[in-house]
Amino acid sequence: MKAKVGDRLVIMSQHLDERVSEGEILEVRGADGEPPFLVRWEENGHEALVFPGPDAHVVPYEHPAPA
């Protein structure tokens, strides 16, 4: 799994009654875009160092289209 600053980290729930966790990648601390990632979580604004598991994926940052 590789990421860049600004990408989104999405962690899927393993249970139906749990929500998906999503956050912005603030720092990539591994070599060549690899984990760990410093992530700011959407639901509470907390920052955490994350070593994503198999239930996680990265959504690349999309630059806004020029007006």
mmJSON file of the N, C-alpha and C atoms, coordinates in Angstrom:
{"data_MODEL":{"atom_site":{
"group_PDB":["ATOM","ATOM","ATOM","ATOM","ATOM","ATOM","ATOM","ATOM","ATOM","ATOM","ATOM","ATOM","ATOM","ATOM","ATOM","ATOM","ATOM","ATOM","ATOM","ATOM","ATOM","ATOM","ATOM","ATOM","ATOM","ATOM","ATOM","ATOM","ATOM","ATOM","ATOM","ATOM","ATOM","ATOM","ATOM","ATOM","ATOM","ATOM","ATOM","ATOM","ATOM","ATOM","ATOM","ATOM","ATOM","ATOM","ATOM","ATOM","ATOM","ATOM","ATOM","ATOM","ATOM","ATOM","ATOM","ATOM","ATOM","ATOM","ATOM","ATOM","ATOM","ATOM","ATOM","ATOM","ATOM","ATOM","ATOM","ATOM","ATOM","ATOM","ATOM","ATOM","ATOM","ATOM","ATOM","ATOM","ATOM","ATOM","ATOM","ATOM","ATOM","ATOM","ATOM","ATOM","ATOM","ATOM","ATOM","ATOM","ATOM","ATOM","ATOM","ATOM","ATOM","ATOM","ATOM","ATOM","ATOM","ATOM","ATOM","ATOM","ATOM","ATOM","ATOM","ATOM","ATOM","ATOM","ATOM","ATOM","ATOM","ATOM","ATOM","ATOM","ATOM","ATOM","ATOM","ATOM","ATOM","ATOM","ATOM","ATOM","ATOM","ATOM","ATOM","ATOM","ATOM","ATOM","ATOM","ATOM","ATOM","ATOM","ATOM","ATOM","ATOM","ATOM","ATOM","ATOM","ATOM","ATOM","ATOM","ATOM","ATOM","ATOM","ATOM","ATOM","ATOM","ATOM","ATOM","ATOM","ATOM","ATOM","ATOM","ATOM","ATOM","ATOM","ATOM","ATOM","ATOM","ATOM","ATOM","ATOM","ATOM","ATOM","ATOM","ATOM","ATOM","ATOM","ATOM","ATOM","ATOM","ATOM","ATOM","ATOM","ATOM","ATOM","ATOM","ATOM","ATOM","ATOM","ATOM","ATOM","ATOM","ATOM","ATOM","ATOM","ATOM","ATOM","ATOM","ATOM","ATOM","ATOM","ATOM","ATOM","ATOM","ATOM","ATOM","ATOM","ATOM","ATOM","ATOM","ATOM","ATOM"],
"id":[1,2,3,4,5,6,7,8,9,10,11,12,13,14,15,16,17,18,19,20,21,22,23,24,25,26,27,28,29,30,31,32,33,34,35,36,37,38,39,40,41,42,43,44,45,46,47,48,49,50,51,52,53,54,55,56,57,58,59,60,61,62,63,64,65,66,67,68,69,70,71,72,73,74,75,76,77,78,79,80,81,82,83,84,85,86,87,88,89,90,91,92,93,94,95,96,97,98,99,100,101,102,103,104,105,106,107,108,109,110,111,112,113,114,115,116,117,118,119,120,121,122,123,124,125,126,127,128,129,130,131,132,133,134,135,136,137,138,139,140,141,142,143,144,145,146,147,148,149,150,151,152,153,154,155,156,157,158,159,160,161,162,163,164,165,166,167,168,169,170,171,172,173,174,175,176,177,178,179,180,181,182,183,184,185,186,187,188,189,190,191,192,193,194,195,196,197,198,199,200,201],
"type_symbol":["N","C","C","N","C","C","N","C","C","N","C","C","N","C","C","N","C","C","N","C","C","N","C","C","N","C","C","N","C","C","N","C","C","N","C","C","N","C","C","N","C","C","N","C","C","N","C","C","N","C","C","N","C","C","N","C","C","N","C","C","N","C","C","N","C","C","N","C","C","N","C","C","N","C","C","N","C","C","N","C","C","N","C","C","N","C","C","N","C","C","N","C","C","N","C","C","N","C","C","N","C","C","N","C","C","N","C","C","N","C","C","N","C","C","N","C","C","N","C","C","N","C","C","N","C","C","N","C","C","N","C","C","N","C","C","N","C","C","N","C","C","N","C","C","N","C","C","N","C","C","N","C","C","N","C","C","N","C","C","N","C","C","N","C","C","N","C","C","N","C","C","N","C","C","N","C","C","N","C","C","N","C","C","N","C","C","N","C","C","N","C","C","N","C","C","N","C","C","N","C","C"],
"label_atom_id":["N","CA","C","N","CA","C","N","CA","C","N","CA","C","N","CA","C","N","CA","C","N","CA","C","N","CA","C","N","CA","C","N","CA","C","N","CA","C","N","CA","C","N","CA","C","N","CA","C","N","CA","C","N","CA","C","N","CA","C","N","CA","C","N","CA","C","N","CA","C","N","CA","C","N","CA","C","N","CA","C","N","CA","C","N","CA","C","N","CA","C","N","CA","C","N","CA","C","N","CA","C","N","CA","C","N","CA","C","N","CA","C","N","CA","C","N","CA","C","N","CA","C","N","CA","C","N","CA","C","N","CA","C","N","CA","C","N","CA","C","N","CA","C","N","CA","C","N","CA","C","N","CA","C","N","CA","C","N","CA","C","N","CA","C","N","CA","C","N","CA","C","N","CA","C","N","CA","C","N","CA","C","N","CA","C","N","CA","C","N","CA","C","N","CA","C","N","CA","C","N","CA","C","N","CA","C","N","CA","C","N","CA","C","N","CA","C","N","CA","C","N","CA","C","N","CA","C","N","CA","C","N","CA","C"],
"label_alt_id":[null,null,null,null,null,null,null,null,null,null,null,null,null,null,null,null,null,null,null,null,null,null,null,null,null,null,null,null,null,null,null,null,null,null,null,null,null,null,null,null,null,null,null,null,null,null,null,null,null,null,null,null,null,null,null,null,null,null,null,null,null,null,null,null,null,null,null,null,null,null,null,null,null,null,null,null,null,null,null,null,null,null,null,null,null,null,null,null,null,null,null,null,null,null,null,null,null,null,null,null,null,null,null,null,null,null,null,null,null,null,null,null,null,null,null,null,null,null,null,null,null,null,null,null,null,null,null,null,null,null,null,null,null,null,null,null,null,null,null,null,null,null,null,null,null,null,null,null,null,null,null,null,null,null,null,null,null,null,null,null,null,null,null,null,null,null,null,null,null,null,null,null,null,null,null,null,null,null,null,null,null,null,null,null,null,null,null,null,null,null,null,null,null,null,null,null,null,null,null,null,null],
"label_comp_id":["MET","MET","MET","LYS","LYS","LYS","ALA","ALA","ALA","LYS","LYS","LYS","VAL","VAL","VAL","GLY","GLY","GLY","ASP","ASP","ASP","ARG","ARG","ARG","LEU","LEU","LEU","VAL","VAL","VAL","ILE","ILE","ILE","MET","MET","MET","SER","SER","SER","GLN","GLN","GLN","HIS","HIS","HIS","LEU","LEU","LEU","ASP","ASP","ASP","GLU","GLU","GLU","ARG","ARG","ARG","VAL","VAL","VAL","SER","SER","SER","GLU","GLU","GLU","GLY","GLY","GLY","GLU","GLU","GLU","ILE","ILE","ILE","LEU","LEU","LEU","GLU","GLU","GLU","VAL","VAL","VAL","ARG","ARG","ARG","GLY","GLY","GLY","ALA","ALA","ALA","ASP","ASP","ASP","GLY","GLY","GLY","GLU","GLU","GLU","PRO","PRO","PRO","PRO","PRO","PRO","PHE","PHE","PHE","LEU","LEU","LEU","VAL","VAL","VAL","ARG","ARG","ARG","TRP","TRP","TRP","GLU","GLU","GLU","GLU","GLU","GLU","ASN","ASN","ASN","GLY","GLY","GLY","HIS","HIS","HIS","GLU","GLU","GLU","ALA","ALA","ALA","LEU","LEU","LEU","VAL","VAL","VAL","PHE","PHE","PHE","PRO","PRO","PRO","GLY","GLY","GLY","PRO","PRO","PRO","ASP","ASP","ASP","ALA","ALA","ALA","HIS","HIS","HIS","VAL","VAL","VAL","VAL","VAL","VAL","PRO","PRO","PRO","TYR","TYR","TYR","GLU","GLU","GLU","HIS","HIS","HIS","PRO","PRO","PRO","ALA","ALA","ALA","PRO","PRO","PRO","ALA","ALA","ALA"],
"label_asym_id":["A","A","A","A","A","A","A","A","A","A","A","A","A","A","A","A","A","A","A","A","A","A","A","A","A","A","A","A","A","A","A","A","A","A","A","A","A","A","A","A","A","A","A","A","A","A","A","A","A","A","A","A","A","A","A","A","A","A","A","A","A","A","A","A","A","A","A","A","A","A","A","A","A","A","A","A","A","A","A","A","A","A","A","A","A","A","A","A","A","A","A","A","A","A","A","A","A","A","A","A","A","A","A","A","A","A","A","A","A","A","A","A","A","A","A","A","A","A","A","A","A","A","A","A","A","A","A","A","A","A","A","A","A","A","A","A","A","A","A","A","A","A","A","A","A","A","A","A","A","A","A","A","A","A","A","A","A","A","A","A","A","A","A","A","A","A","A","A","A","A","A","A","A","A","A","A","A","A","A","A","A","A","A","A","A","A","A","A","A","A","A","A","A","A","A","A","A","A","A","A","A"],
"label_entity_id":["1","1","1","1","1","1","1","1","1","1","1","1","1","1","1","1","1","1","1","1","1","1","1","1","1","1","1","1","1","1","1","1","1","1","1","1","1","1","1","1","1","1","1","1","1","1","1","1","1","1","1","1","1","1","1","1","1","1","1","1","1","1","1","1","1","1","1","1","1","1","1","1","1","1","1","1","1","1","1","1","1","1","1","1","1","1","1","1","1","1","1","1","1","1","1","1","1","1","1","1","1","1","1","1","1","1","1","1","1","1","1","1","1","1","1","1","1","1","1","1","1","1","1","1","1","1","1","1","1","1","1","1","1","1","1","1","1","1","1","1","1","1","1","1","1","1","1","1","1","1","1","1","1","1","1","1","1","1","1","1","1","1","1","1","1","1","1","1","1","1","1","1","1","1","1","1","1","1","1","1","1","1","1","1","1","1","1","1","1","1","1","1","1","1","1","1","1","1","1","1","1"],
"label_seq_id":[1,1,1,2,2,2,3,3,3,4,4,4,5,5,5,6,6,6,7,7,7,8,8,8,9,9,9,10,10,10,11,11,11,12,12,12,13,13,13,14,14,14,15,15,15,16,16,16,17,17,17,18,18,18,19,19,19,20,20,20,21,21,21,22,22,22,23,23,23,24,24,24,25,25,25,26,26,26,27,27,27,28,28,28,29,29,29,30,30,30,31,31,31,32,32,32,33,33,33,34,34,34,35,35,35,36,36,36,37,37,37,38,38,38,39,39,39,40,40,40,41,41,41,42,42,42,43,43,43,44,44,44,45,45,45,46,46,46,47,47,47,48,48,48,49,49,49,50,50,50,51,51,51,52,52,52,53,53,53,54,54,54,55,55,55,56,56,56,57,57,57,58,58,58,59,59,59,60,60,60,61,61,61,62,62,62,63,63,63,64,64,64,65,65,65,66,66,66,67,67,67],
"pdbx_PDB_ins_code":[null,null,null,null,null,null,null,null,null,null,null,null,null,null,null,null,null,null,null,null,null,null,null,null,null,null,null,null,null,null,null,null,null,null,null,null,null,null,null,null,null,null,null,null,null,null,null,null,null,null,null,null,null,null,null,null,null,null,null,null,null,null,null,null,null,null,null,null,null,null,null,null,null,null,null,null,null,null,null,null,null,null,null,null,null,null,null,null,null,null,null,null,null,null,null,null,null,null,null,null,null,null,null,null,null,null,null,null,null,null,null,null,null,null,null,null,null,null,null,null,null,null,null,null,null,null,null,null,null,null,null,null,null,null,null,null,null,null,null,null,null,null,null,null,null,null,null,null,null,null,null,null,null,null,null,null,null,null,null,null,null,null,null,null,null,null,null,null,null,null,null,null,null,null,null,null,null,null,null,null,null,null,null,null,null,null,null,null,null,null,null,null,null,null,null,null,null,null,null,null,null],
"Cartn_x":[0.848,0.0,0.897,0.632,1.401,0.45,0.945,0.116,0.988,0.3,0.934,0.176,0.833,0.162,-1.05,-2.18,-3.427,-4.362,-3.824,-4.685,-5.579,-6.601,-7.517,-7.248,-7.28,-7.193,-8.586,-9.083,-10.415,-10.247,-10.831,-10.79,-12.215,-12.454,-13.786,-14.105,-15.363,-15.824,-15.91,-15.614,-15.753,-17.103,-17.91,-19.227,-20.268,-21.459,-22.515,-22.901,-22.806,-23.252,-22.153,-20.995,-19.906,-19.74,-19.358,-19.183,-17.755,-17.605,-16.303,-15.523,-14.236,-13.376,-12.633,-12.578,-11.906,-11.137,-9.944,-9.142,-8.172,-7.629,-6.657,-5.253,-4.44,-3.049,-2.247,-1.688,-0.925,0.565,1.059,2.472,2.594,3.585,3.939,5.315,5.396,6.649,7.469,6.904,7.645,8.385,9.272,10.024,9.133,9.312,8.619,7.099,6.549,5.097,4.438,5.243,4.723,4.348,3.499,3.154,4.393,4.279,3.069,2.699,1.423,0.882,0.378,0.615,-0.027,-1.349,-2.455,-3.801,-4.608,-5.363,-6.344,-7.71,-8.373,-9.659,-10.793,-11.674,-12.816,-13.778,-14.068,-15.138,-14.835,-13.533,-13.234,-12.058,-11.386,-10.268,-8.973,-8.979,-7.768,-6.762,-5.491,-4.421,-3.809,-3.45,-2.874,-1.895,-0.876,0.057,-0.563,-0.747,-1.511,-0.651,-0.698,-0.129,-1.333,-1.826,-3.082,-3.026,-4.16,-4.305,-4.993,-5.398,-6.0,-7.39,-8.01,-9.336,-9.257,-8.053,-7.854,-7.446,-7.797,-7.312,-7.114,-6.299,-5.983,-6.778,-7.372,-8.076,-7.212,-6.691,-5.813,-6.534,-5.77,-6.286,-6.552,-7.71,-8.045,-7.996,-7.134,-7.034,-8.303,-8.809,-10.016,-9.757,-10.766,-10.649,-10.605,-9.785,-9.733,-11.091,-11.399,-12.7,-12.705],
"Cartn_y":[-1.166,0.0,1.233,2.133,3.371,4.549,5.674,6.867,8.109,9.25,10.565,11.448,12.5,13.473,14.015,14.081,14.561,13.445,12.238,11.091,10.788,9.972,9.556,8.099,7.788,6.408,5.993,4.903,4.391,3.008,2.824,1.523,1.004,-0.098,-0.691,-1.389,-1.348,-2.017,-3.518,-4.291,-5.739,-6.208,-5.265,-5.588,-4.662,-5.157,-4.368,-3.136,-3.193,-2.078,-1.054,-1.189,-0.232,0.58,1.833,2.674,2.59,3.054,3.116,4.275,4.095,5.178,5.762,7.096,7.763,8.956,9.168,10.3,10.744,11.936,12.516,12.13,11.717,11.374,12.671,12.944,14.17,13.975,12.779,12.446,10.987,10.731,9.355,9.119,8.224,8.036,6.851,6.003,4.877,5.284,4.421,4.668,4.467,5.289,5.118,5.135,5.93,6.032,4.939,4.109,2.994,3.46,2.692,3.001,2.948,3.559,4.102,5.477,5.836,7.122,7.865,9.18,10.016,10.469,10.138,10.362,11.228,12.206,12.967,12.394,11.809,11.14,12.147,11.909,12.785,12.863,11.722,11.682,12.478,12.667,13.363,14.326,14.399,15.317,14.879,13.73,13.229,12.766,12.875,12.4,11.147,10.2,8.94,8.399,7.708,6.996,5.638,5.338,4.154,3.225,1.956,0.877,0.12,0.481,-0.084,-1.59,-2.233,-3.667,-3.966,-5.218,-5.635,-5.044,-4.469,-3.868,-2.39,-1.904,-0.489,-0.324,0.85,1.201,2.709,3.128,4.535,5.046,6.219,6.906,8.107,8.137,9.239,10.587,11.619,12.984,13.42,14.015,14.54,16.055,16.644,18.098,18.663,19.775,20.377,20.829,20.695,21.125,22.653,23.219,24.68,25.236,26.416,27.036,27.662],
"Cartn_z":[0.0,0.0,0.0,-0.945,-1.042,-1.007,-0.478,-0.369,-0.488,-0.661,-0.676,0.297,0.757,1.615,0.873,1.566,0.973,0.545,0.355,0.034,1.232,1.013,2.075,2.423,3.704,4.159,4.601,4.031,4.355,4.965,6.148,6.815,6.891,6.212,6.155,7.471,7.849,9.058,8.814,9.84,9.735,10.257,10.759,11.307,10.691,10.48,9.849,10.649,11.962,12.789,13.077,12.46,12.631,11.357,11.536,10.35,9.812,8.596,7.939,8.552,8.779,9.262,8.075,8.035,6.924,7.458,6.901,7.336,6.269,6.476,5.55,5.985,5.029,5.314,5.374,6.557,6.784,6.55,6.852,6.662,6.251,5.414,5.047,5.645,6.603,7.34,6.869,6.035,5.492,4.224,3.779,2.552,1.333,0.323,-0.967,-0.862,0.056,0.17,0.984,1.621,2.424,3.831,4.537,5.923,6.817,7.998,8.624,8.081,8.293,7.88,9.111,9.141,10.151,9.547,10.216,9.672,10.626,10.057,10.837,10.51,11.532,11.333,11.204,10.226,9.964,11.141,11.757,12.757,14.022,14.355,15.606,15.522,14.378,14.209,14.872,15.535,16.184,15.139,15.496,14.626,15.235,14.366,14.841,13.813,14.304,13.446,13.146,11.852,11.456,10.606,10.96,10.159,9.597,8.399,7.898,7.7,7.967,7.768,6.449,6.248,4.979,4.731,5.751,5.585,5.205,4.898,4.569,3.111,2.563,1.229,1.144,0.186,-0.018,-1.207,-1.027,-2.114,-2.491,-3.718,-4.113,-4.07,-3.685,-3.67,-5.102,-5.32,-6.649,-6.591,-7.413,-7.467,-8.088,-7.542,-8.125,-9.561,-10.392,-11.79,-11.841,-12.738,-12.858,-13.3,-12.806,-13.138,-14.503],
"occupancy":[1.0,1.0,1.0,1.0,1.0,1.0,1.0,1.0,1.0,1.0,1.0,1.0,1.0,1.0,1.0,1.0,1.0,1.0,1.0,1.0,1.0,1.0,1.0,1.0,1.0,1.0,1.0,1.0,1.0,1.0,1.0,1.0,1.0,1.0,1.0,1.0,1.0,1.0,1.0,1.0,1.0,1.0,1.0,1.0,1.0,1.0,1.0,1.0,1.0,1.0,1.0,1.0,1.0,1.0,1.0,1.0,1.0,1.0,1.0,1.0,1.0,1.0,1.0,1.0,1.0,1.0,1.0,1.0,1.0,1.0,1.0,1.0,1.0,1.0,1.0,1.0,1.0,1.0,1.0,1.0,1.0,1.0,1.0,1.0,1.0,1.0,1.0,1.0,1.0,1.0,1.0,1.0,1.0,1.0,1.0,1.0,1.0,1.0,1.0,1.0,1.0,1.0,1.0,1.0,1.0,1.0,1.0,1.0,1.0,1.0,1.0,1.0,1.0,1.0,1.0,1.0,1.0,1.0,1.0,1.0,1.0,1.0,1.0,1.0,1.0,1.0,1.0,1.0,1.0,1.0,1.0,1.0,1.0,1.0,1.0,1.0,1.0,1.0,1.0,1.0,1.0,1.0,1.0,1.0,1.0,1.0,1.0,1.0,1.0,1.0,1.0,1.0,1.0,1.0,1.0,1.0,1.0,1.0,1.0,1.0,1.0,1.0,1.0,1.0,1.0,1.0,1.0,1.0,1.0,1.0,1.0,1.0,1.0,1.0,1.0,1.0,1.0,1.0,1.0,1.0,1.0,1.0,1.0,1.0,1.0,1.0,1.0,1.0,1.0,1.0,1.0,1.0,1.0,1.0,1.0,1.0,1.0,1.0,1.0,1.0,1.0],
"B_iso_or_equiv":[0.0,0.0,0.0,0.0,0.0,0.0,0.0,0.0,0.0,0.0,0.0,0.0,0.0,0.0,0.0,0.0,0.0,0.0,0.0,0.0,0.0,0.0,0.0,0.0,0.0,0.0,0.0,0.0,0.0,0.0,0.0,0.0,0.0,0.0,0.0,0.0,0.0,0.0,0.0,0.0,0.0,0.0,0.0,0.0,0.0,0.0,0.0,0.0,0.0,0.0,0.0,0.0,0.0,0.0,0.0,0.0,0.0,0.0,0.0,0.0,0.0,0.0,0.0,0.0,0.0,0.0,0.0,0.0,0.0,0.0,0.0,0.0,0.0,0.0,0.0,0.0,0.0,0.0,0.0,0.0,0.0,0.0,0.0,0.0,0.0,0.0,0.0,0.0,0.0,0.0,0.0,0.0,0.0,0.0,0.0,0.0,0.0,0.0,0.0,0.0,0.0,0.0,0.0,0.0,0.0,0.0,0.0,0.0,0.0,0.0,0.0,0.0,0.0,0.0,0.0,0.0,0.0,0.0,0.0,0.0,0.0,0.0,0.0,0.0,0.0,0.0,0.0,0.0,0.0,0.0,0.0,0.0,0.0,0.0,0.0,0.0,0.0,0.0,0.0,0.0,0.0,0.0,0.0,0.0,0.0,0.0,0.0,0.0,0.0,0.0,0.0,0.0,0.0,0.0,0.0,0.0,0.0,0.0,0.0,0.0,0.0,0.0,0.0,0.0,0.0,0.0,0.0,0.0,0.0,0.0,0.0,0.0,0.0,0.0,0.0,0.0,0.0,0.0,0.0,0.0,0.0,0.0,0.0,0.0,0.0,0.0,0.0,0.0,0.0,0.0,0.0,0.0,0.0,0.0,0.0,0.0,0.0,0.0,0.0,0.0,0.0],
"pdbx_formal_charge":[null,null,null,null,null,null,null,null,null,null,null,null,null,null,null,null,null,null,null,null,null,null,null,null,null,null,null,null,null,null,null,null,null,null,null,null,null,null,null,null,null,null,null,null,null,null,null,null,null,null,null,null,null,null,null,null,null,null,null,null,null,null,null,null,null,null,null,null,null,null,null,null,null,null,null,null,null,null,null,null,null,null,null,null,null,null,null,null,null,null,null,null,null,null,null,null,null,null,null,null,null,null,null,null,null,null,null,null,null,null,null,null,null,null,null,null,null,null,null,null,null,null,null,null,null,null,null,null,null,null,null,null,null,null,null,null,null,null,null,null,null,null,null,null,null,null,null,null,null,null,null,null,null,null,null,null,null,null,null,null,null,null,null,null,null,null,null,null,null,null,null,null,null,null,null,null,null,null,null,null,null,null,null,null,null,null,null,null,null,null,null,null,null,null,null,null,null,null,null,null,null],
"auth_seq_id":[1,1,1,2,2,2,3,3,3,4,4,4,5,5,5,6,6,6,7,7,7,8,8,8,9,9,9,10,10,10,11,11,11,12,12,12,13,13,13,14,14,14,15,15,15,16,16,16,17,17,17,18,18,18,19,19,19,20,20,20,21,21,21,22,22,22,23,23,23,24,24,24,25,25,25,26,26,26,27,27,27,28,28,28,29,29,29,30,30,30,31,31,31,32,32,32,33,33,33,34,34,34,35,35,35,36,36,36,37,37,37,38,38,38,39,39,39,40,40,40,41,41,41,42,42,42,43,43,43,44,44,44,45,45,45,46,46,46,47,47,47,48,48,48,49,49,49,50,50,50,51,51,51,52,52,52,53,53,53,54,54,54,55,55,55,56,56,56,57,57,57,58,58,58,59,59,59,60,60,60,61,61,61,62,62,62,63,63,63,64,64,64,65,65,65,66,66,66,67,67,67],
"auth_comp_id":["MET","MET","MET","LYS","LYS","LYS","ALA","ALA","ALA","LYS","LYS","LYS","VAL","VAL","VAL","GLY","GLY","GLY","ASP","ASP","ASP","ARG","ARG","ARG","LEU","LEU","LEU","VAL","VAL","VAL","ILE","ILE","ILE","MET","MET","MET","SER","SER","SER","GLN","GLN","GLN","HIS","HIS","HIS","LEU","LEU","LEU","ASP","ASP","ASP","GLU","GLU","GLU","ARG","ARG","ARG","VAL","VAL","VAL","SER","SER","SER","GLU","GLU","GLU","GLY","GLY","GLY","GLU","GLU","GLU","ILE","ILE","ILE","LEU","LEU","LEU","GLU","GLU","GLU","VAL","VAL","VAL","ARG","ARG","ARG","GLY","GLY","GLY","ALA","ALA","ALA","ASP","ASP","ASP","GLY","GLY","GLY","GLU","GLU","GLU","PRO","PRO","PRO","PRO","PRO","PRO","PHE","PHE","PHE","LEU","LEU","LEU","VAL","VAL","VAL","ARG","ARG","ARG","TRP","TRP","TRP","GLU","GLU","GLU","GLU","GLU","GLU","ASN","ASN","ASN","GLY","GLY","GLY","HIS","HIS","HIS","GLU","GLU","GLU","ALA","ALA","ALA","LEU","LEU","LEU","VAL","VAL","VAL","PHE","PHE","PHE","PRO","PRO","PRO","GLY","GLY","GLY","PRO","PRO","PRO","ASP","ASP","ASP","ALA","ALA","ALA","HIS","HIS","HIS","VAL","VAL","VAL","VAL","VAL","VAL","PRO","PRO","PRO","TYR","TYR","TYR","GLU","GLU","GLU","HIS","HIS","HIS","PRO","PRO","PRO","ALA","ALA","ALA","PRO","PRO","PRO","ALA","ALA","ALA"],
"auth_asym_id":["A","A","A","A","A","A","A","A","A","A","A","A","A","A","A","A","A","A","A","A","A","A","A","A","A","A","A","A","A","A","A","A","A","A","A","A","A","A","A","A","A","A","A","A","A","A","A","A","A","A","A","A","A","A","A","A","A","A","A","A","A","A","A","A","A","A","A","A","A","A","A","A","A","A","A","A","A","A","A","A","A","A","A","A","A","A","A","A","A","A","A","A","A","A","A","A","A","A","A","A","A","A","A","A","A","A","A","A","A","A","A","A","A","A","A","A","A","A","A","A","A","A","A","A","A","A","A","A","A","A","A","A","A","A","A","A","A","A","A","A","A","A","A","A","A","A","A","A","A","A","A","A","A","A","A","A","A","A","A","A","A","A","A","A","A","A","A","A","A","A","A","A","A","A","A","A","A","A","A","A","A","A","A","A","A","A","A","A","A","A","A","A","A","A","A","A","A","A","A","A","A"],
"auth_atom_id":["N","CA","C","N","CA","C","N","CA","C","N","CA","C","N","CA","C","N","CA","C","N","CA","C","N","CA","C","N","CA","C","N","CA","C","N","CA","C","N","CA","C","N","CA","C","N","CA","C","N","CA","C","N","CA","C","N","CA","C","N","CA","C","N","CA","C","N","CA","C","N","CA","C","N","CA","C","N","CA","C","N","CA","C","N","CA","C","N","CA","C","N","CA","C","N","CA","C","N","CA","C","N","CA","C","N","CA","C","N","CA","C","N","CA","C","N","CA","C","N","CA","C","N","CA","C","N","CA","C","N","CA","C","N","CA","C","N","CA","C","N","CA","C","N","CA","C","N","CA","C","N","CA","C","N","CA","C","N","CA","C","N","CA","C","N","CA","C","N","CA","C","N","CA","C","N","CA","C","N","CA","C","N","CA","C","N","CA","C","N","CA","C","N","CA","C","N","CA","C","N","CA","C","N","CA","C","N","CA","C","N","CA","C","N","CA","C","N","CA","C","N","CA","C","N","CA","C","N","CA","C","N","CA","C"],
"pdbx_PDB_model_num":[1,1,1,1,1,1,1,1,1,1,1,1,1,1,1,1,1,1,1,1,1,1,1,1,1,1,1,1,1,1,1,1,1,1,1,1,1,1,1,1,1,1,1,1,1,1,1,1,1,1,1,1,1,1,1,1,1,1,1,1,1,1,1,1,1,1,1,1,1,1,1,1,1,1,1,1,1,1,1,1,1,1,1,1,1,1,1,1,1,1,1,1,1,1,1,1,1,1,1,1,1,1,1,1,1,1,1,1,1,1,1,1,1,1,1,1,1,1,1,1,1,1,1,1,1,1,1,1,1,1,1,1,1,1,1,1,1,1,1,1,1,1,1,1,1,1,1,1,1,1,1,1,1,1,1,1,1,1,1,1,1,1,1,1,1,1,1,1,1,1,1,1,1,1,1,1,1,1,1,1,1,1,1,1,1,1,1,1,1,1,1,1,1,1,1,1,1,1,1,1,1]
}}}
